[in-house]
Amino acid sequence: MAPSTHTVTNQVPPLVGYDVFATDRALTEAVERHLAPEILPEARRELGALGLSAGSAQAQRWGAQANENPPGLHTHDRYGHRVDEVEFHPAWHRLLGHAVSAGLTDAWGRPAGHVRRAAGFLVWTQAEAGHGCPLSMTHAAVPALRTDPALAAEWEPLLTSHVYEEGLRPPSQKAGVLFGMGMTEKQGGTDVRSNTTRAEPLAGDGEYLLTGHKWFCSAPMSDGFLVLAQAPGGLSCFLVPRVLPDGDRNAFAIQRLKDKLGNRSNASAEVEFDGTWARRVGEEGRGVRTIIEMVAATRLDCVVGSSALMRQAVAQAIHHTAYRSAFGGLLIDKPLMRNVLADLALESEAATTLALRLAAAYDADTDTERAFLRIAVPTAKYWVTKRCGAVVGEALECLGGNGYVEESGMPRLLREAPLNSIWEGSGNVQALDVLRALQREPQALNAFLVEVGKARGADHRLDAAIKGLLTELADLDAVEARARRLVERMALVLQGSLLLRWAPAEVADAFCASRLGGDWGSAFGTLPHSLDLASIVERARPQER
């Protein structure tokens, strides 16, 4: 019998059963912009199918289940033999399987592969972000392995496969594999040159035995790992398979799984190497140079992943306020709430536009675009990942108490938000990397300035911001202490330039007025009231048009 004390009213229907791709105008326009006409129809079909899957009730259930049932470590079997296996909920495998089949580890060998993959990654990880880690590392391992043609020939077809097979078996017996990475050690963190893991050469060409400890090894159930260790010739890169060609397990002792703030569905482990067989990748003593392309690709995924979190948070906030009434009307129609939503939408669109521009630079693969990426990737990684937590926190507040409960999904987004700012080098590391490029690679700065200069003259606030940036760049003495401020300005100028070229006038105008023109407060919802805020919010609303 139904209780008679009250009737439930003014509650918001769940945001479910929608196309995550088609209802994201910033993303769909970026895909159309960066793909050739002959590729676009196929890409639209692929991304549309993925968008419908990501917005389905089924995918949302998988995401919730994978986080409510985090992975568990089994170090030994019942007889006392080490097995070092991580057990995942079936939902995790379904998420990974769908992602791999959609080509989210396959970018390097197909036309416009990076834009198509980045768009798909942004769409699919809105359903659940944790499984994006092995997807990202598998995708990013390809350029590092290409330094050794024999290894690339053996592994690349498996890394880029659209088939996901769980379980540890010899790679030759699998139709597709996943890769992880192990660089971080207790004593050094990001300072990988202080690593103490040792690599002793064997008689076989390029074969070594590793001894040491990795303090953070994400996705330890993967089939192989790229790791750094000290060889006789210096810090070098190695490929460590979990299963050896003869079917025996490699020495890969998982000591424990990390108890993390967010990213609960994904396993991150401490692992011990003790006589662990490995193949060298690249030359001895050139480990950082070998693995740096993998790091750069995963840094771009940090930008894309943060863009996905922001987009989902903003979509939830706008959806909620479009149905929730208070003080005599819908929240979305209240001027102050509209200001908050528009401000959040600007941040989300700027992030998405920048992420897809970087992916397009990977596809172009020219000297100019490679120089641009050298400085734009750490700049974007610094700024976009930093903005993610602020955006998600404010979006959660738009839902009020409804957003603070787990069933809304917003707490999971908020816990996930800091991750991409820490992974692959935290904020200071990115800022210092930008400084390194400014001081050592003039072609990178030139490519960056050419890019932002493409919108010069379109808005006086951008012109003034470029002029101020050039003044700062002219004085790099004692610049380290102000590196964050400099990189922030570079990111905002780049985003403003891109939006002026490609976004609707109301979006570009609002961004330049607030982020570049100084007409903005210290919190979201402080845009100039004279702007066309309603159009900005409507553009970001997650509904079919």
N, C-alpha and C positions, 0 to 999 in steps of 0.2 A: 504494500500500500504506500502511495507517495506521501511524503510529509506535507502537512498543510500549513506550515509556519511561514513559508515564503515561496515566491516564484522567481526562478532565475531569469534575470533580464540584463540587458546592456552588456552582454558578454561577446567577445570577438570570436568569430569562427577561425579555426586554424588555417594558417597559410599552407595549403597542401593541394596537390593535384594541379599544379601550374607548371609552365615551362620556364625554368630558371634562366635559360639562355634567351628566349624570344622576348621575355619581359624586361630584360636588361638592355636599355637602349644605348647606353654608353658602350657596352660590350659588343652588341650586334653591329653598331656603326664602326667600331674599331676593326672588327673582322672584315667588314665590307671594304674598309679603307685600305687595309694592308694585304688583301688577297687579290690575286689576278682574276679577271672575269671567268676564265676557263676553269678555275679551281673552286670558285665561290659556291656554285650550286651544291656540289658534293659536300663541301665543308658545312654549309647550312643544314643539310640533311643530317649529317653526323652530329653536329652540335645541338640541333633541335631534338633528336632522339635522346641525347645525353641530358639535355635540359629537362625533358619530360620525366626521365628516370630520376634525376636529382630532386625534382619537386614532388615526387610520388610519396604516398603514405608508406610504401614498402621501404624506400631508401631512408626515409626519416626514422622508421622503426629500426633498421639496421644500425644507423648512427647511434641511436639511444642505447640499443642493446650492446654494441661494441664498447661503449663507455661505461655502462652499468656493470659490465662483466669484463674487467680488465684482464690482460694476459697473466698467466701463472707459470712459474719456473719449475721444471722437473730436472734436477741435476743427475739423478741416478734411477736406474730401473729397479725392479723388485729384488734383483739378485745382487745389487751393489755395483753394477757397471755404470760408469758415467755415460749419460746420454745427452745432457745439456740441451734440452728441448724446451721451447716456450709454447705453451698451449693457448690458443686463441678461441674466442667464441665464434661459432659459425658465421655470425654477422660480419665479423672482420674479413673472413675469406670471401664472402659475397661482395663486400665493398671493393676489395682488391681485385677480385675476378672481373667485376664490371668495369673497373678503371683500366685494367690492362687490356681487356677486349676492346675498349674504346680508343686505344692507342696512346694512353697517357705516359707510356715509357718509350714512345716511338716518335722522335722528332728529327733526328739527324739525317735520315735517308729518304725523306719524301718531300715533295714540293710544298713550300710554305709550312713545313712541319712544325716550326717553333711557334708560329702564331696560332696554328690549329691546336697544338698541344696546350699552349698557355691558356687559350680560351676554354678548352675542355677542362683543364686543371682548375681554373677559376670557377667553372660551373659545378663540377662534380664534388669538389671539396667543400662546397656549401652544405652538402648532406652530412659530411663528417670529415674533420680535418686531420685526425691522427694518422690515418692510413696514407696520407700524402707523403709522409717521410720516406718510406721505401720506394714509392713511385718516383720521388724526386731524385734520390740517390741512384736508382737504377738508370734513369734517364741521363743523369749527369756523369756517370762512369764512362760513357762512350768516348768522349774526347781524350780522357786520360789513357784509356786502353789503346787508342789509336797511335800512341807513341811507340807501340810495339805491334807491327803488322800481324805477326803470328798470333799474338793474344787476341787482337781485335777480330781476326778471322774466326777464331774459336768461340769467342764470347759474344760479339756484337749481335749476331742473329738471334741469340737467346735473350739478350737484354731488350731488344726492340720487338720481340715477339708479341703477338696479341693473344697469347695463350697463357693463362695463369695455372700453375700446378703447385699446390701446397705439398709440404713434406720434403725431407732431406734425402736426396738420392744423388748419384753421380750426375753431373750436368749433361753428360752424353745420353742419359736416359730420360731427359725432360724436354718438353717442347718450349719452355720458357723459364727464365730465372729472374730472381731479384738480387740486387746488390745493396750492401751497406758500406759504411765508412768508419774507420777508427783512427782518429788523430789525437784526441784529447787524453792527456795523462795527468795524474794527480798534481805533480809538481809544476806543471807548466800551463795547463789550460790552453788558451789560444797561442801561447808562445811555444809553438810546436818544435822549434829548434832545440828546446831543452828536453825533448823526449829521450828516454833512457832505454826503451825497448831495443834489444840487440838482434842483429841479423848475421848469422854465421854462414858463409857460403859453403855449398856442397860441391861434389864433383860435377854434377850435372850443370850444364850451362844455364845460368839465371836462376838456379834453385838455391834456397836458403832455409835455415831453421831459425825461427824467431823465439825469443825469450823476453817476456816482459808483461806489462799490465796496461790495459786501456781503461781509463776511468769512465769514459762515456762512449759507448758503442751502440748506436741506435739500430733498431730492427735486427736483433741478433739471430732471428730465424732465417735470414737471407741466405742465399746459396753461395755468395762470395762477398769479400770485403776488400776495399783498398785501404791500406794502412801505411803509416810511416814508421820506420825503424832505422837505427844507426848501423849501417854496414861499414866494412873497413874503409870504404871511400867516402863516408859521410852519410848524412840523412838521405834515405832513399825511399821510394814508393814500392809497395809489394801488393800482390794479389794473394789473398788467403781464401781458399775454398773451404766450405764447411765439410764437404765430403770429397775424399781423394778419388782419383780415377779408378782405383781398384775396388771402390765401394766402402773402404774403411773410413770412419769418422776422423777428421783432422783433430789435433789437440787444440781445443777451443773451449776452455772451461768458463762457463758463465757463473760468476761468483754471486751475483744478486741482480735483481731488477730495481731500477730507481723508482722511488715513490715521489711522483712529480705533481706540481701544481695543476697542470692541465695535461693535454695530450695523453689522456689516460688509456685510450684504446691501444696506443702504440707502446711497444716494449723498448725500453732503453736500459742498457746493461753495463756492468763492469765485467770485463773478460780478462782471462789470464792466458798467456801464450807460454807454453813450456815444451820446446821441441816442435813447434808448429811449422808445418811445411808451407812454403810460400814461393811464388814466382816473382822475380823482380820486374817492375814496370818502368821502362826508361833507364837512364844511366844511373850508376851509383853516384851518390852525392848530389843528385838533381831531383830529390824527392818532392820538394816544395814546388819547383817549376813543373814537374810532371802532374801533380795533383791539383794545381791551381785552376786549371780549366774546369775541373769537377766542382771546385769550390765556387767559381764564378757562376756556373749554371745553377747550383743549389741556392746561391744568393738571389738570383733572379726569381727562383721559385719562392723564396721568402717574400719577395715583393708581390708576386702573384697570389700567394697564399694569404697574405694580409689583406690584399684587395678583395679576396673572396670572403673573408671574415667580415670586413667592413660592409660589403654589399649585402650579405645576409642579414647583418644587424640592422642596416638602414631599411631594407625591405620589410623586416619584421616591425620596425617602429612605424613606418608609414602605413602598413597594413593595419596595425592595431589602432592607430589614431583615426583611420578612415571609417572604423566601425564603432569606436568607443565614444559615448556621449558624456559630457560634463558641463555644468553651468549653462544649460539651455541649448547646447548644440554639439556637433561633432568636434572632437579635438582637432582634427586636421584643418578645420576652418577657423580656429582661434588664431589671431595674428601672432601671438607669441610662440605658440607651438609650431606654426608654419615657419617661423624664423628658425627655430631649432632644427626642424626637419630639412629645410633648405640648406642650412649650414652643413649638416651631416651629409646630405646628398652631394654637395660640392666636393667634400673631402673624398667621398667614395668615387665619384666620377674622375677626379684628378688622378687618383691612384690607378684606376683601371686603364685610363688613357695612357699613362706613363708605362705601366707594365706591358701593354700590348705594343707600344712603340719599341721597347727594348727587345721584345721577342722578334719583331720585324727586323731589327738590326742584326740579330743572329741569322735570320734567313738570308739577308742580303749578302753577308759575309764578304764585304769589301774592306780594303785597308781603312777607309774613312769610318765605316761603321764599327769596325773592330776598335779603332781608336776612341770612338764615341762611347762604346760599351765599357772601355777601361775605366772611364771616369763616371759614367752615368749609372752603372750598376751599383757601386758602393754608395753613390749619392742617393739613389732611389732606395736602396736597402736601408740606409740610415734613417731617412725621413718617413717613408711610407710605413715601415714597421713600427716606428715610434708613434705615429698617428693612430695606429690601429686600436690600442688600448683606450685612448681617449674617445674615439668614435663609438666603440662598442659599449663603453660605460655610459655615455650619454644616451645612446639608443636604448639601452636597458632601462634607463630612467624614464624614457617616454612611455614605457609600459607600466610604470609605477610598481606597486607591489606584485602585480601579475608577472612582471619581468624578473622578480627576485626569487621566484620559485623554480625549481628544477624543471618542472613540466613544460615551461615556456621555451626551454632550450637556450635562453639568453645567458644563464650562468656558465654553461659550457663554452659559449663563445667568449665570454669574458675571461675565463681561466686560460683559454687557448691564446688570447690576444698577445701576451708578452713573448710568446715563444719565438716568433720569427725575428724579433729584435735581438735575441740572444744567440740563436743558432747561427753557425757559420760566421761568428765574429760579432760581438755586441757593438753598441753605438760608437764607442771610442775607437774600436778597431776599424770600423768603416770610415770614420772621419779621418783617421791617420792614413788610411789607404788612399783616400782622395788627395790628401796632402802629398803623399809619395808620388802620385801620378802628376800632380801639378808641378812638382819640383824636378822630376826626372823625365817626364814624357810630354814635351811641349805639343806634340801632335794630338794628344788626347784633349788638352785644353782647347786647342784650335778647333777640333771637331765639335766639342761641346758648345763653343761660342758660335760656330756656324749654325748649329741646330737652333739655339735660342734666338739667333739673329734672323731666322726665317719669318718671325712675326714682328720684327722691329717696325715701328711706325703704325702698327695696328691699334695700339693703346698707349696713351701717354704714361700710364702708371707702369706698364712693362718697360717702356723706354727708360724711365727714371730708375727702375730697379736694376736694369742691365748696366746703366751708368754707374750706379753705386757698387754693383758687384765688380765691375772692372777696376774701380778705385781700390777695393779691398784686395783684389788679386794682384795689383801692382806692388803691394807691400806684403811679402811673405816672410819677413823677419819676425821672429818670435811668434809665429802664427799658431803654434800648437795649442796654446791656451785658448785661442778663439776659433779653433777648428770647427767645433759644433755649430757655432753661429754662421760661419762661412758656408758650410755644407748645407745647412738649412736654407740659406738664401739661394744657393745654387739649385736646390731641389724646387723651391717655389718659383724661381724664374723659369726653370725648365717646364714645370707643369703649366704655368701661365702661358708660356709660348705655345705649348701644344693645344691648350683649350682655345686660345684665340684663333688658331688655325682650323680647328676641327669641331669644336663644341658649338651649340646654339649661342646666340648673342647674349641671352640672359644669363647663361652659365658662365661664360667668359667674363662678362661685365661684373658679376658678383664676386668671382674669384679675384679678379684684379683689384676691385675696390677694397676687399677685405684682406687678402693675403699679401698683396703688393702695394696697395695704396694706403694702408694703415687705418682704414675706417672699420675697425673691428675691435671687439673687446677681448678679454682673456678667457672667455668661455664660449661654447657653442650657443647659438641663438642671439648673437649680437651683430648680425648683418645690418647694413643701412636699410631702414624701413622703406625707402623709396624704390628699392629693387623689385623686379618681377619674381617674387618668391613663390607665388602660386604655381607658375609655370615650371620652376625648378623642381618643386615637390612632385608635381604631376608627372614630369618626365621620369622621375625615379620610382614611381609607384609600380609595384609588382603585379600588374594585371594585364590580361590580354587586350591588345588594341585592335 
